[in-house]
Amino acid sequence: MGIEIRKKGKYAKAEEFVKEIKKIYKEAKAALTKLQREMKKYVDRNRKEAVEYKVKDKILLSTKNLM
């Protein structure tokens, strides 16, 4: 994190506060990373391969929502 204390010893409570905030930040980051991996696993489970089209392939397009 970008917080650094310039003078040591004079501001003990501030040093404790910064240490506690860094600890909370690391825990939150680890939890979010873990959840991100789990969500990716669930999303990838139902993902299908993309359809490959070639030049001159005929496809049908819906014009229902064009306006």
C-alpha positions as CSV (number, residue, x, y, z in Angstrom):
1,M,0.0,0.0,0.0
2,G,1.2,3.6,-0.4
3,I,1.2,4.5,3.2
4,E,4.6,4.9,4.9
5,I,5.3,6.4,8.3
6,R,8.1,9.0,8.3
7,K,9.0,9.2,12.0
8,K,9.1,6.1,14.1
9,G,8.0,5.9,17.7
10,K,6.3,9.3,18.0
11,Y,3.0,8.1,16.5
12,A,2.5,4.6,17.9
13,K,-1.3,4.6,17.5
14,A,-0.9,5.7,13.8
15,E,1.6,2.9,13.2
16,E,-0.8,0.4,14.7
17,F,-3.6,1.8,12.6
18,V,-1.5,1.5,9.4
19,K,-0.6,-2.1,10.2
20,E,-4.2,-3.0,10.9
21,I,-5.3,-1.4,7.6
22,K,-2.6,-3.3,5.7
23,K,-3.7,-6.5,7.3
24,I,-7.3,-5.9,6.4
25,Y,-6.3,-5.0,2.8
26,K,-4.3,-8.2,2.4
27,E,-7.2,-10.4,3.8
28,A,-9.8,-8.7,1.5
29,K,-7.6,-9.0,-1.5
30,A,-7.0,-12.7,-0.8
31,A,-10.8,-13.3,-0.3
32,L,-11.6,-11.5,-3.6
33,T,-9.0,-13.4,-5.5
34,K,-10.4,-16.7,-4.2
35,L,-14.0,-15.7,-5.1
36,Q,-12.8,-14.6,-8.5
37,R,-11.3,-18.1,-9.2
38,E,-14.5,-19.8,-8.0
39,M,-16.8,-17.7,-10.1
40,K,-14.6,-18.3,-13.2
41,K,-14.8,-22.0,-12.6
42,Y,-18.6,-21.9,-12.5
43,V,-18.9,-19.7,-15.6
44,D,-16.4,-21.7,-17.6
45,R,-18.4,-24.9,-16.8
46,N,-21.3,-23.9,-19.0
47,R,-19.2,-22.0,-21.7
48,K,-19.4,-23.4,-25.2
49,E,-16.9,-23.1,-28.0
50,A,-17.4,-20.1,-30.3
51,V,-18.9,-20.9,-33.7
52,E,-16.4,-20.4,-36.5
53,Y,-17.7,-18.8,-39.6
54,K,-16.0,-18.8,-43.0
55,V,-16.2,-16.3,-45.8
56,K,-19.4,-17.0,-47.9
57,D,-21.1,-18.9,-45.1
58,K,-24.9,-18.1,-45.1
59,I,-26.3,-17.1,-41.7
60,L,-29.7,-15.8,-40.6
61,L,-29.9,-12.5,-38.6
62,S,-32.8,-11.3,-36.6
63,T,-33.9,-7.7,-37.3
64,K,-36.3,-7.7,-34.3
65,N,-34.3,-5.2,-32.2
66,L,-33.0,-3.0,-35.0
67,M,-34.4,0.6,-35.0
